[in-house]
Amino acid sequence: MKQPEIIKGANARLNETEYLKLATQAVSAASDIGPVSVDPDVAEAMGAFDEQALSMDAALDSHFDGEDPTAIEEVLGNG
């Protein structure tokens, strides 16, 4: 197996995979102190993904498991 060429000094360079690995380690270390803003490419390499937030109605409905405790029939004992 061919070993990667080691270049030192001003001509040193990283490929994208090496850069992302080092960047994810730096983000992980910095996040121990508190919130850290992260480059989108680095965040993607760390496994982050976009998730659409719930609507207000969907968030409220998720608390009731399909049953609305404020429904008038249930409050009166008719449901």
MOPE-V822999 format. One record per residue. N is the residue number from 1. RES is the residue in three letters. NEAR is the number of other C-alpha atoms within 10 Angstrom. D_LAST is the distance of its C-alpha to the last C-alpha in Angstrom with 1 decimal. Layout:
n = {N,N}
res = {RES,RES}
near = {NEAR,NEAR}
d_last = {D_LAST,D_LAST}
This chain:
n = {1,2,3,4,5,6,7,8,9,10,11,12,13,14,15,16,17,18,19,20,21,22,23,24,25,26,27,28,29,30,31,32,33,34,35,36,37,38,39,40,41,42,43,44,45,46,47,48,49,50,51,52,53,54,55,56,57,58,59,60,61,62,63,64,65,66,67,68,69,70,71,72,73,74,75,76,77,78,79}
res = {MET,LYS,GLN,PRO,GLU,ILE,ILE,LYS,GLY,ALA,ASN,ALA,ARG,LEU,ASN,GLU,THR,GLU,TYR,LEU,LYS,LEU,ALA,THR,GLN,ALA,VAL,SER,ALA,ALA,SER,ASP,ILE,GLY,PRO,VAL,SER,VAL,ASP,PRO,ASP,VAL,ALA,GLU,ALA,MET,GLY,ALA,PHE,ASP,GLU,GLN,ALA,LEU,SER,MET,ASP,ALA,ALA,LEU,ASP,SER,HIS,PHE,ASP,GLY,GLU,ASP,PRO,THR,ALA,ILE,GLU,GLU,VAL,LEU,GLY,ASN,GLY}
near = {3,4,5,6,6,7,10,8,6,6,6,8,12,10,7,9,10,10,13,18,13,14,19,18,13,11,18,13,12,13,12,9,8,7,9,12,9,12,12,11,11,17,16,14,15,16,7,11,10,6,6,6,8,10,9,8,8,10,11,12,13,11,10,10,8,8,11,13,10,8,10,11,10,12,11,8,7,7,8}
d_last = {72.8,74.0,73.4,72.2,75.0,75.0,75.9,76.6,77.3,76.8,76.3,73.4,70.3,66.9,65.1,61.5,60.2,62.2,61.2,57.5,57.9,59.8,57.4,54.4,56.2,57.1,53.6,52.3,55.0,54.5,50.7,51.4,52.4,49.5,48.0,50.3,50.5,51.1,52.8,50.4,52.7,52.8,49.0,48.6,51.2,49.1,46.0,44.2,42.0,40.3,36.5,34.6,32.3,28.5,27.5,25.7,22.4,22.8,23.7,20.7,18.3,20.3,19.1,15.4,15.8,13.7,10.6,10.8,10.4,11.3,8.6,8.4,4.8,4.6,8.0,7.7,5.7,3.8,0.0}
